């Protein structure tokens, strides 16, 4: 059967004012979005090409590449950049592995799965501040839950946030835990769309549950995993709230990600133009990830 889609009515022959009406209706929204989102972004990029020493009282001078030349030689910035990449990879890996396992469990029609499905969103919808202070209370090695467990075992007080490596791993795992519900919901939706006939055919061919997972489920979840992983990777890459509230970038520089480094450079070191250059580099990385995500979405 041939289906013919109706074409939208042509605007030719209409008065100019009537043709411009749709554009005029959306113009206030475009102006508002530009004023609230685009202008601060462009101002930050423009600021990155300037020199502005607030402590000496000198005014802003724009038209120099000094900040970018300094950035190329700044080992602290590149350590924070690499640390942020590891943080992003660790966060997304946790979300993919745990999210996939939970989605496969919740996809089974059991009573527990129906009750737990509603609770799985709690970490995602809970504000960062609440989550941070709940975890700090749990991980406190002296007066928190961890400290009381260690005291009951006659062990000295110790917190996983005390040493650089354990602090980085702990905060990364908490970041992954926060975003896992998003991955679970996306994978559950993809699992529901897989036809049951494919599993029935695999069972008739003698496939074990593990082989059905490998040759049926995972290939059909690949696009969802890639696109959702990229979105969560973007969110993790520019995350500032969690590492700053949990450890303020410490101990030492163990959890100083790019977002934390920009904050410290701007507000503590009082170097706004250099912080803007760091933010511009971060923006370019995010743009690449966003374009890649859009391209993958169109491909799927």
C-alpha atoms as one frame of an Amber mdcrd trajectory, in Angstrom:
protein
   0.000   0.000   0.000   1.384   3.382  -0.985   1.170   6.087   1.610   1.256
   9.739   0.524   2.178  12.324   3.092   0.413  15.680   2.922   2.719  18.601
   2.174   2.611  21.640   4.429   0.720  24.578   2.915   2.904  26.850   0.810
   3.529  30.405   2.022   3.902  31.754  -1.503   1.411  34.439  -2.348   0.787
  35.348   1.261   1.421  38.890   2.534   4.949  39.514   3.805   3.698  40.270
   7.328   1.889  36.926   7.532   4.997  35.028   6.357   7.149  36.759   8.964
   4.709  36.090  11.807   6.171  32.652  12.843   9.666  34.132  13.024   8.449
  37.086  15.069   6.732  34.730  17.523   9.933  32.785  18.253  12.171  35.883
  18.214  11.730  36.741  21.963  12.698  33.180  22.894  15.780  33.309  20.666
  16.805  36.667  22.137  16.333  35.329  25.677  18.382  32.187  24.975  21.095
  34.279  23.345  21.221  36.707  26.284  21.308  34.013  28.971  23.471  31.351
  27.310  25.318  32.553  24.230  26.505  35.998  25.357  28.245  34.791  28.580
  29.873  32.036  26.538  31.197  34.442  23.912  32.299  36.874  26.620  34.321
  34.106  28.268  36.057  33.268  24.972  36.746  36.988  24.337  38.106  37.358
  27.882  40.551  34.496  27.287  42.444  36.655  24.767  43.072  39.411  27.304
  45.174  40.360  30.302  43.486  41.547  33.463  45.393  41.851  36.723  42.765
  42.665  39.328  45.269  42.797  42.206  47.371  45.544  40.595  44.320  47.543
  39.539  45.203  47.426  35.816  42.275  47.408  33.416  41.406  44.720  30.892
  43.516  44.630  27.715  42.346  42.303  24.956  44.265  41.063  21.907  46.954
  38.755  23.216  47.624  35.027  23.128  49.654  35.050  26.339  47.119  32.938
  28.221  47.185  30.163  25.612  50.983  30.242  25.401  51.123  29.916  29.196
  48.510  27.167  29.077  50.635  25.018  26.775  53.455  25.054  29.350  51.283
  24.725  32.448  51.942  21.229  33.799  49.323  21.679  36.557  46.610  22.273
  33.956  47.575  19.250  31.867  47.703  17.045  34.968  44.172  18.225  35.772
  43.174  17.550  32.146  44.489  13.963  32.224  42.939  13.463  35.666  39.604
  14.632  34.268  39.865  12.144  31.394  40.500   9.295  33.864  37.618  10.535
  35.999  35.325  10.586  32.944  36.382   7.125  31.768  36.002   5.662  35.273
  32.598   7.254  35.762  31.235   6.057  32.408  32.725   2.560  32.817  31.006
   2.220  36.204  27.716   3.428  34.750  27.885   1.049  31.777  28.783  -2.050
  33.799  26.447  -1.476  36.759  23.707   0.071  34.592  23.720  -2.881  32.191
  23.550  -5.396  35.046  20.681  -3.574  36.753  18.793  -3.119  33.477  19.010
  -6.860  32.725  17.745  -7.686  36.229  14.917  -5.145  36.146  13.856  -6.272
  32.669  12.590  -9.532  34.172   8.889  -9.374  35.114   9.219 -10.007  38.836
   7.524  -8.382  41.807  10.818  -7.022  43.156  11.759  -5.535  39.782   8.472
  -3.608  39.606   8.990  -2.123  43.078  12.673  -1.318  42.605  12.196   0.312
  39.175  10.634   3.384  40.779  13.394   3.688  43.403  16.220   3.392  40.894
  15.813   7.073  39.949  16.496   8.358  43.477  20.254   9.040  43.028  19.593
  10.822  39.710  16.931  13.213  41.051  18.597  13.897  44.418  20.543  17.206
  44.494  24.343  17.016  44.612  24.522  18.791  47.977  22.319  16.203  49.679
  24.245  13.317  48.133  27.618  14.796  49.090  26.771  15.301  52.746  25.148
  11.863  52.983  28.319  10.231  51.617  30.563  12.390  53.812  28.608  11.211
  56.844  28.966   7.582  55.729  32.684   7.840  54.940  33.773   9.867  57.958
  36.525   7.841  59.590  36.096   9.321  63.068  32.436  10.072  63.832  30.642
   8.674  60.771  29.355   5.223  59.927  32.777   4.097  58.661  34.428   5.294
  61.853  31.962   3.443  64.051  32.433   0.214  62.082  36.219   0.529  62.403
  35.900   1.254  66.115  33.699  -1.821  66.576  36.438  -3.882  64.894  39.115
  -2.267  67.113  40.745  -0.631  64.084  42.145   2.915  63.960  39.951   5.638
  62.390  40.504   5.830  58.634  38.562   7.500  55.844  38.775   6.564  52.133
  39.004  10.295  51.427  42.247  10.629  53.399  44.766   9.390  50.803  45.065
  10.720  47.203  44.437   7.449  45.336  41.556   6.209  47.488  39.981   9.688
  47.450  40.076   9.827  43.636  38.651   6.304  43.318  35.953   6.960  45.923
  34.764  10.211  44.368  34.810   8.625  40.895  32.640   5.729  42.107  30.175
   8.157  43.724  30.028  10.097  40.445  29.283   6.874  38.576  26.639   5.894
  41.125  24.916   9.283  40.705  24.478   8.886  36.936  23.760   5.148  36.790
  19.926   5.545  36.919  20.012   7.459  33.618  21.870   4.575  31.995  19.481
   2.014  33.517  16.379   3.790  32.234  17.853   4.158  28.728  18.882   0.494
  28.591  15.544  -0.686  29.972  13.746   1.183  27.185  16.070  -0.437  24.625
  15.588  -3.901  26.152  11.792  -3.552  25.978  12.061  -2.860  22.236  13.888
  -6.122  21.428  11.396  -8.590  19.881  10.845 -11.761  21.932  10.982 -13.776
  18.693  14.733 -13.214  18.492  15.277 -14.883  21.870  12.899 -17.682  20.919
  14.851 -18.283  17.696  18.139 -18.283  19.632  16.706 -20.773  22.141  15.521
 -23.058  19.305  19.039 -22.921  17.824  20.404 -24.149  21.134  21.880 -20.878
  22.409  22.578 -20.642  26.135  21.500 -17.507  28.092  25.073 -16.245  27.913
  25.184 -16.693  24.129  21.810 -14.966  23.772  23.202 -12.047  25.750  26.347
 -11.906  23.623  24.847 -12.409  20.159  21.349 -10.918  20.551  21.107  -8.457
  23.440  24.468  -6.683  23.368  24.542  -5.981  19.585  21.042  -4.463  19.803
  22.030  -2.356  22.834  25.228  -1.078  21.237  23.804   2.198  19.894  22.045
   3.008  23.180  25.218   2.246  25.126  27.358   4.474  22.901  24.987   7.468
  22.782  24.049   7.334  26.476  27.680   6.818  27.431  28.675   9.923  25.475
  25.971  12.019  27.148  27.028  10.838  30.601  30.670  11.376  29.630  29.922
  15.016  28.785  28.176  15.479  32.141  31.112  13.884  33.974  33.776  15.866
  32.102  32.542  19.274  33.247  31.452  18.150  36.708  32.450  20.583  39.422
  29.979  20.126  42.284  30.923  16.651  43.434  34.763  16.892  43.661  34.647
  20.402  45.094  32.047  19.647  47.772  33.534  16.256  48.673  37.239  17.114
  48.887  37.759  20.689  47.560  40.152  19.195  45.001  42.277  17.359  47.587
  44.006  15.722  49.253  46.840  17.522  47.462  45.621  17.703  43.845  44.118
  14.192  43.779  40.599  15.335  42.821  41.425  18.672  41.172  39.568  18.283
  37.890  39.447  20.982  35.210  36.259  22.490  36.649  37.859  22.766  40.090
  41.086  24.165  38.592  39.132  26.882  36.737  37.287  27.833  39.927  40.524
  28.042  41.918  42.264  30.071  39.199  39.397  32.543  38.922  38.264  33.027
  42.522  41.292  32.077  44.629  44.249  33.046  42.389  42.218  35.999  40.951
  43.326  35.396  37.327  40.074  35.765  35.321  41.566  35.823  31.812  43.709
  32.737  32.415  40.704  30.925  33.891  38.734  31.933  30.781  41.435  30.364
  28.562  41.197  27.138  30.562  37.413  27.243  30.206  37.693  27.768  26.451
  39.820  24.624  26.082  37.253  22.738  28.161  34.496  24.137  25.936  36.230
  22.885  22.768  36.480  19.356  24.184  32.789  19.422  25.130  31.835  20.690
  21.663  33.655  17.767  20.049  31.856  15.304  22.348  28.483  16.989  21.727
  28.935  16.916  17.932  29.974  13.265  18.123  26.881  12.499  20.206  24.596
  14.275  17.707  26.164  12.413  14.802  25.697   9.068  16.517  22.084   9.926
  17.326  21.369  10.666  13.672  23.121   7.474  12.625  20.941   5.419  14.980
